[in-house]
Amino acid sequence: MTAFLRPSTVENPNLRLVMFHHAGGSGSTFFQLCRHLPPDVEVVLHEQPGRGRRHAQHAFVTMPDMVDGVARDLDDLKDDVPLALFGHSLGAIVASELARKLTSEGRPPVWLGVSGRQAPTITPRAAELHLLPDDEFLRTMLDLGGTPQRILEEPEFVRMFLKLARADFSAVDSFFARPDRIRLSCPMNAYAAVDDPWAPPGLMEDWELETYGAFAMTLFEGGHFYFAEGGCAALGRQMAQDLAHMGSHTAALQSAPTQAKETSVKWHE
């Protein structure tokens, strides 16, 4: 059973972009966004176990298990073009930790995009969301966005969603950045929403410290799921620009520690 969704078929791609979803979500979250990415980029959407076509598999409850699972899943993909990674919220952690794992194995990604997640250097929230009572946990998820209110109409679906989301947030709540973690070498772009209560711009700026490569952060209007609030086109266009710009910095993969670092923060155009 494949762990990936492919929104479209791309003949002879120049880049493969693997995207990772939020807690309680699935790869289908990015279907609309994919329409605005470059036609020569093969987009593959990863699905963690416990959802979609992998619904019969047990969901992971720790970040190391999630990352190791993704690394195994990557064996199903060809190794014929450069690899780029993007993740939102939970997916940002998965993408960045996978980037470290691949870098340590001598096969670093050529680009990393992170969205809706505070930088690893920021002390995590004290609250353990996965331990909240059902009604409070569900209300928190609904208030955050990204979860349709209509799930309340199906008690069995609510039960399944709570089980899955608790597993995902168990991984989020237990995650901490190891002080001895390696620093990445690839260019990185961070995407932040000005009204995101979980990952405001001020808590995302420190993603810059995670790479020797060029770094830029783009600000968007909206909340935690800003790209699902009518912002798919804006995020897609910005990612397309960033992926194109990334090409001028690929030399950093070989000589990153001595490269002059490029940093910027901007509003989306």
C-alpha angles and dihedrals in degrees: 000000000000119000093209138081119205114204091194143356117255119195114215097353121200093209138018116217117195114197128200125206134225127264111290090012138100140221091267087075088083100048095105093042092055091064090070098050123099116283093232092059117092106217118202120183116213122218122201116222117276099049141070113354088351094056093120092058122089114255117240117246101193131060096231090055091048093050094044089049092053091048089056091046090055088068086076091063126079118252094216103109136034116283126230126184133209131176139174122214105319086012091059090061092046092049095047095045090047089051089055092049093049091045091052088052092054097253105097122180116251094229140014126200122190128187137179098004130104117242117271091245091064115093107249122244114276092227116099100211096187089064096056119113114267097257094047093044092049093047090051090053093048093047091051092055130228092093116087117234089226092078086079088071092067114055092191091053090049090053092050093045093051092050092050096043092048090054091050093047091048086062091046095046094049095046120110130166111248111234090225094052116135120253116241124241102203128096112266135203124193123200119203135178119218094224098042106127093195101045111018117178093260091061094047099051092082092067081090088075091062097070142044088209130088115296133199133169123205123201124217134186115250142048136289093308094040093148091056091051094073094293100107094105093047094050093043093051091047092049089049090054092047093050090051091048090048091071091072091059103047090107086072088076089073103032105021099133091062098035121111105251121235117210133175143158119205145160116251114263 
